Amino acid sequence: MEELDLLKKHWKKEDDLPKISKDEIGVIIHKKSSSVVKWIFIISVIELLLGFVLLFFMNSDDKSMVLLMEKNSFLKFIDKFSYVLYVVVIYFIYRFYTMYRKISVGDNTTKLMENIIQTRKVVRHYMLFNVITFFLMCISVSWIVIQDRIYNEGFSQHHLSSIQFVILYAVMFFVIAVMTVIFWLIYKLIYGYFLRKLQKNYNELKNNEA
């Protein structure tokens, strides 16, 4: 049980003891909020590093993908564009760090509440950006790979009918959609936990100021 919850429980049991002041409650919530944003920052950095590791192994080990990239200008563009996406992710991480600094050094309750709202907004935008990027990148790369396999091996002329083409792409879209939902649920599990903590802190600050 968290420190603030323990204090509230203690109040109910020990009416004869002096109660904690609003300022002290604010300090506790301040520390809790700072800790939450710090963990958001740490996890986003770990996520970025894992992305770089994955990109490194994909570019160095998958020779078929390298060959495909050499003859497909659009796939080459996607590969280059992925670095732009990493820049955007770094920007979000920078925002998390600045929000952490603002919450850590600030001592004004009203400002803290504003920073909590702002942090929640940035986290939601970060989640949405990554999920949409994941979906679009999977669709683009899968489409190019399937097209390459089909036309290079002559399936379009000898093996696959129009209906089979539709089924193939429908299955591809369905699999990617399921993967995207799983990706979103993982994000909801991790970042959603911190968003709920921040919302709880905001509500406690609001009640404390009432």
N, C-alpha and C positions, 0 to 999 in steps of 0.2 A: 504493500500500500504506500502511496506517495506521501511525502512530507506534509503537504497541505491537507490531505484527507485524514491523516493521523491527528493533526491539530484540531480539525473540525470534530472528529470523533471524541477527542479528549475534552473539548468544550462541553459536550452534552453530558459527559459523565462527571466532570469536576466543575460544578458551578461556583464553588468557593474560591477557585484559583483565578488569578488575573487573566483576562482574555487578551489574545494577541491583537495588536492594533491593525488598522487598515494599511498603514505603511509597511508593516512587517509582512502582511499577506501579499502586498504588491511586490516586495523584494523576492519572496518565494516564487511567485508566478513569473517574475522577471528571469530568475535563474532557470526555471523550467523551460521557458520559451527559448532562451539562449541555447540551452542544451539540445532542444528539438531541432532548431535551425542548424546547429553545428553538425548534427547527424545527417540532416538532409544534404549539407555540403559534402560531407565525407563520402556518403553513398554515391552521390553524383560523380565525384572524382574517381571512385573505384569503377563505376560504370564506364566512364570515359576511357580509363586505362584498359579495361577489358575489351572495349571496342577497338582500340589501337592494336592490341595483341591479336585479336581476331582478324583485323585487316592485314596485318603483317603476314600471318600464316596463309591467308587466302591468296595473297599476291605472290608468295614465295613457293608454296607447295602445289597449288592447283595449276599444273601445266596446261591442261585443257582449257581452263578459263583464261589463261594468259594468251593462248593461241587464238581463242575466240575473240578476245579483246583487240588483238592486233588486226583482225579483219572486219571488226564491227565498230564503226565509228561512234554509234550511239552508246554502245556498252562502254567504250573508252570515255565518252563524255560522262556517263554515270559514275565511272570510277573517279574521274577528276572532281565531279560535283560532290562526291561523298566527303571530300576534304572541306568543302564549303560547309557542309552539314556539321562537321566536327567543330568548325569555327563558331557556328551558332550554339552548339552545345557548350563550348567553352564560355561563350557569353552568358549563358544561363548559369553556369557554375560561378562565374564572376558575380552575377546578381545575388546568388545564394550567399556568397562570402560577404558582400557589402551589407546584405540584410542581417547577417549574423553579427557583423561589426556594429551596426546601428543598434541592434537589440542589446548587445553586450555592454556597450558604453553608455547607453541612454538611461535616464532615471525618471523620466516623465511618463506617468501612466497613460495619458492621452496619446502621446507619441508611440508608446509601446503598442497600444491597441491598433493604431494606424499601421505600424510596421508588421504586426501579425496579419492584418488584412492583406497588406501588400505582398507579404511572403506567400500566403496561401494562393494568391492570384498568380504569382510567378511560378509556383510549383505546378498548378493546374495547367498553365500554358506550356510548361516544360513537358509534362506528361502527354498532353495532346500533340505537341510537335513530334515527339519521339514515336508515338503510336502511328500517326499519319505517315511519317517518314518510313517507318518499318514496312507498312502496308504497300506504299508506292514503290519502294525499292524492290521488295519481293515480287510484285507484279511485273515490274519492268525487266528485271533480270531473268525471271522464269519465262516470260514471253520470248525474250531473245534466245535463250538456250533452247527452248522447244522449237522455235522457228528454225534455228540452225540445225538441230537434229533431224527435223522433218525434211527439209529441203536438201540438205547435204546427202542424206541417205535415200532420197527418192521416194519417201513414203507418200508425199502429196500426190504423186502420179500413179502409184501402183497399189497402195495398201489402204489409204484412208479416204473414206467418203466424206461428203460435206457434213453429214450428221455426226460422224465420228470426230471430225474436227471440232464441232460444237461441244460434244461431250468431253473431249480432251481439255478444252479451255475452261469448260464449266467446272470440271474436277479440279483443275489448277486453281481457279478462283476460289472454290470452296475450301480447299486445303489451306490456301493463304489466308482466307478469312478466319478459319478456325485458329490458325497460328497467331493471327493478329489479336483475336479475342483472348487467347491464353496470355499473350504478351501484355495486353491491357489489364487482365486480372492480376498478373504479377505486379504490375505497377500500382494497381489499386491496393493490393495487399501491403506493399512496402510504403509507398508515399502516402497512400490513404490513411495509414496508421498515424503518420506524423501530422497530416492535415487535421485529423480528429483531435489529436493532442493540442494543436494550436487553437482549434475552435473551442475546446474546453477551457483553455487558458483565457481566451478572449471573453468567454461567458463569465468566468470567475472574476475577471477584472471589471467587467460591466456591472456585475452584482455587487462587487466590493465598493464601487463608486456610487452606487444608488443610495 
